[in-house]
Amino acid sequence: MAIKSKRIFYFDALRALAIISVILIHVYTLTRGYVLSGYGTIPSFEWIYTQFIGNSFRIGVDLFLVLSGALSLGRVWSIRAFLSKRLPRIILPFLFWGIVLSIILISLSYFLNYPYIKSFDLMSILTFIYNAFMAKSIGFAPYWFFWMILGTYLIMPIFNKWIINSDLKELEYFLSIWLLTCLFTFTLKTNFPVKLIYFFSPIGLVVLGYYLRYTERKLLNNPYFGILLIVLSSVSMLAFSYLLSTDHSFYNFDRYSFLTAIEVIGVFILFKSFNKFNLDFLSNEKSYLYKLFVDKESIFKKFSFTLAKYSYGIYLIHTAILSILYRSISISYFSYTSYFLTLFILDVFISVLVMSALSRIPHVKDWIGAK
């Protein structure tokens, strides 16, 4: 079936939530050691909300995959047209930022003794740059995402042909088996007796995105059901995280785990069906809340659009920025909560500022990951 392309706000909002979630997880990864002592028979409040963030916001990459399916699958396009449009969008920024950020971090090591690289001979520098692209250098750990999304794009034309010639019930069959892989492989960490590698994430999330966008099942278009899935999955992850953590280690769910998949489904349903809530108090065009959230020029919508527009570029640069902030700002001047928030807010602000400034330069937009 051919689908007309138009901008839909809930997609921007989901993309904004995805990049916010990714940044939160990386701030969590850097700082969680400070609350390790908070684990106990009755865990500290800091331990609880830190672990809540560490599990319930592990949906960022999943949401990006779901959005890829929702926006791309079900359209009539050729393999050449799809790849020629999609691949440059991810390859050019990956190469640009990999080189630019490598030079910046190497320079910080040379002039300010930052611990990114120990030796400055040519081979060490080239190795650092190569490892940056392989997601092995400090500040580049999330670059694995490029290789994953590249593989996903390469397989999507095959799945698109199948989806065009299938109905939603056949997708439900596929997604049911995919959820089994989420349960056994990524949650229980055990091999399912039947090999189901063709149903593994991330392709399951891509198919899920298309299905959730177009399904007419009432339950999957009910925002209250979406909230229920989010609450149940988040509470369950927090409870299991407490039971499986220790006083010297944290337990975190895999991004492709069953409970994470359930949360992603809930979030998509909630955002897609949000307008079904009875929100009469937001209908007054003169009210502060209307101007803040509903109006086309509202701060909320502008911020969501900005994050969505720069999301890929922000993804590529935010960990390098975060690593610099972490090494430049000492926690000794903060409480843990204020330290966490300071790193998070500064990382978001600087990332958006860099992307916004560079996107204004002619012909640079395609190289930095801005839409």
MOCORKA-V504428 format. One record per backbone hydrogen bond with DSSP energy under -0.5 kcal/mol. NH is the residue of the N-H (numbers start at 1). CO is the residue of the C=O. E is the energy in kcal/mol with one decimal. If there is no record, write none. Layout:
nh;co;e
NH;CO;E
NH;CO;E
This chain:
nh;co;e
6;4;-0.5
11;8;-1.1
12;8;-1.2
13;9;-2.6
14;10;-2.0
15;11;-2.4
16;12;-2.5
17;13;-2.4
18;14;-2.3
19;15;-2.1
20;16;-2.1
21;17;-2.6
22;18;-2.1
23;19;-2.1
24;20;-2.5
25;21;-2.3
26;22;-1.8
27;23;-2.3
28;24;-2.6
29;25;-2.4
30;26;-1.6
31;27;-1.9
32;28;-2.3
34;31;-2.0
35;32;-1.9
36;33;-0.9
38;35;-2.1
39;36;-1.5
43;41;-0.5
44;38;-2.3
48;44;-2.2
49;45;-2.5
50;46;-2.0
51;47;-2.4
52;48;-2.1
53;49;-2.3
54;50;-2.5
55;51;-1.1
55;52;-0.5
56;52;-2.7
57;53;-1.5
58;55;-1.4
60;57;-0.8
63;59;-2.7
64;60;-1.9
65;61;-2.0
66;62;-2.7
67;63;-2.6
68;64;-1.7
69;65;-1.8
70;66;-2.4
71;67;-2.3
72;68;-1.7
73;69;-1.7
75;72;-0.9
77;75;-1.0
82;78;-2.4
83;79;-2.8
84;80;-2.4
85;81;-1.1
86;82;-2.7
87;83;-2.1
89;85;-0.6
90;86;-1.0
90;87;-0.9
91;87;-2.8
92;88;-1.7
94;90;-1.1
95;91;-2.5
96;92;-2.7
97;93;-2.8
98;94;-1.6
99;95;-1.9
100;96;-2.7
101;97;-2.5
102;98;-1.0
103;99;-2.2
104;100;-2.1
105;101;-2.7
106;102;-2.5
107;103;-2.2
108;104;-2.1
109;105;-1.9
110;106;-2.1
111;107;-2.9
112;108;-2.0
113;109;-0.7
114;108;-1.5
116;114;-1.2
117;114;-0.6
125;121;-2.1
126;122;-2.6
127;123;-2.3
128;124;-2.2
129;125;-2.2
130;126;-2.6
131;127;-2.9
132;128;-1.8
133;129;-1.7
134;130;-1.3
135;132;-1.4
136;131;-3.7
137;131;-1.0
140;137;-2.0
143;140;-2.2
144;141;-1.1
145;142;-2.0
146;143;-0.9
147;143;-0.8
148;144;-2.0
149;145;-3.0
150;146;-2.3
151;147;-1.9
152;148;-2.0
153;149;-2.5
154;150;-2.0
155;151;-1.3
156;152;-1.5
157;153;-0.7
158;155;-0.8
159;155;-1.6
160;156;-2.8
161;157;-1.7
162;158;-1.5
163;159;-2.6
164;160;-2.5
165;161;-1.2
166;163;-1.6
170;167;-0.7
171;167;-1.3
172;168;-1.9
173;169;-1.6
174;170;-1.9
175;171;-3.0
176;172;-2.0
177;173;-1.6
178;174;-2.3
179;175;-2.2
180;176;-1.1
181;177;-1.6
182;178;-1.9
183;179;-2.1
184;180;-2.9
185;181;-1.6
186;181;-1.2
187;183;-0.5
188;183;-2.8
190;184;-2.9
195;193;-0.5
196;194;-0.5
199;196;-2.0
200;197;-1.2
203;200;-0.7
204;200;-1.0
205;202;-0.7
206;202;-1.6
207;203;-2.3
208;204;-2.2
209;205;-2.0
210;206;-1.4
211;207;-2.4
212;208;-3.0
213;209;-1.6
214;210;-1.8
215;211;-2.3
220;217;-0.5
221;218;-1.7
222;219;-1.1
223;221;-0.6
225;222;-0.6
226;222;-1.7
227;223;-2.2
228;224;-2.1
229;225;-2.4
230;226;-2.1
231;227;-2.8
232;228;-2.7
233;229;-2.3
234;230;-2.5
235;231;-2.8
236;232;-2.2
237;233;-2.5
238;234;-2.3
239;235;-2.5
240;236;-2.8
241;237;-2.3
242;238;-1.9
243;239;-2.2
244;240;-2.3
245;241;-1.2
246;249;-2.4
249;246;-0.7
252;250;-0.5
254;186;-0.6
257;254;-2.0
258;182;-0.9
261;257;-2.2
262;258;-2.1
263;259;-2.2
264;260;-2.5
265;261;-2.2
266;262;-2.2
267;263;-2.7
268;264;-2.5
269;265;-2.5
270;266;-2.5
271;267;-2.5
272;268;-2.8
273;269;-2.4
274;271;-0.7
276;273;-2.3
277;274;-1.8
279;277;-1.2
282;279;-2.0
283;280;-1.8
285;283;-0.8
287;284;-1.8
291;287;-1.9
292;288;-1.8
293;289;-2.4
294;289;-0.6
294;290;-1.5
295;290;-2.7
298;295;-2.3
300;292;-2.0
302;298;-2.4
303;299;-2.7
304;300;-2.4
305;301;-2.5
306;302;-2.4
307;303;-2.5
308;304;-2.5
309;305;-2.8
310;306;-1.9
311;308;-0.7
313;369;-1.7
314;310;-3.0
315;311;-2.4
316;312;-1.8
317;313;-1.6
318;314;-2.5
321;317;-2.0
322;318;-2.7
323;319;-2.5
324;320;-1.6
325;321;-2.4
326;322;-2.8
327;323;-1.4
328;324;-0.9
328;325;-0.6
329;325;-2.2
330;328;-0.5
333;330;-1.2
334;331;-2.4
339;335;-2.3
340;336;-2.8
341;337;-2.5
342;338;-2.3
343;339;-2.4
344;340;-2.4
345;341;-3.0
346;342;-2.4
347;343;-2.2
348;344;-2.4
349;345;-2.9
350;346;-2.9
351;347;-2.0
352;348;-2.5
353;349;-2.6
354;350;-2.7
355;351;-2.3
356;352;-2.9
357;353;-2.5
358;354;-2.4
359;355;-2.1
360;356;-0.6
360;357;-0.9
361;358;-1.6
364;361;-1.7
365;361;-0.5
367;364;-1.6
368;364;-1.0
368;365;-0.7
369;365;-0.8
370;365;-1.6
371;309;-2.1
